[in-house]
Amino acid sequence: MLKLKTFVFNAFGENTYVVYDETKQCIIIDPGCSSSVESEQLFSFIDSKGLKPLMVINTHGHIDHIMGNAAVKKHYGIKVAAHADVRSDFLHAKRQAAIFGLPFADDCELPDVELIEDEVIKVGESTLEVIATPGHAKGSISLYAELEGWVFTGDALFCRSIGRTDFEGGSFEELRGSIRGKLFHLPDDTTVLPGHGEETTIGDEQRYNMFLG
């Protein structure tokens, strides 16, 4: 069974997740570290647990979710994985950082590994399944841990809300279709672990999310 550690990083309160199991293998989801202090918080946890990072996975390419990629990649010598369609956001990341007044390393590279829908990623004895959930951004994905009953939704689905769709590559209808057509097919008791804010469940969002009625 996977275990989970959540960090809240950068000015946008972005959720960075570390998932790991008894084999000590781990994956870092959306490292949003915006300073050396935040990077050290992440590294200290991983190292104190004796974890062995396998890769970084980005749920999408917006700056607040990828700004720690370069530091994590350099520190652990691992690859960055994301859907192929995030490439345009990665290439525009420095400009995006400047708009929001965020620090950004020039060496943030394009994904090393391109993920596809239904791909299964092994983490020790557990798995994460890639679900394509575009609409907030091009190439947005969610990651479903069936055994644990978790889904990491990035900025697609939040507690009582959804991701904004006014950025380049966003589409309200596409996002609504991703959520209703894919995420809402998961079991009602699946825990939603979003890119910002508190966790919720698929069932609660079906009942109470005013954006998806």
Buried (B, 14 or more C-beta within 10 A) or exposed (E): EBBBBEBEBBEBEBBBBBBBBEEEBBBBBBBBBBBEEBBBBBBEBBEEBEBBBBBBBBBBBBBBBBBBBBBBBEBBEBBBBBBEBBBBBBEBBBEBBEEEEBEBBEEBEEBEBBBEEEBEBEBBEBBBBBBBBBBBBBBBBBBBBBEBBBBBBBBBBBBBBBBEBEBEBBBBEBBBBBBEEBBBEBEEEBBBBBBBBEBBBBBBBBEEBEBBE
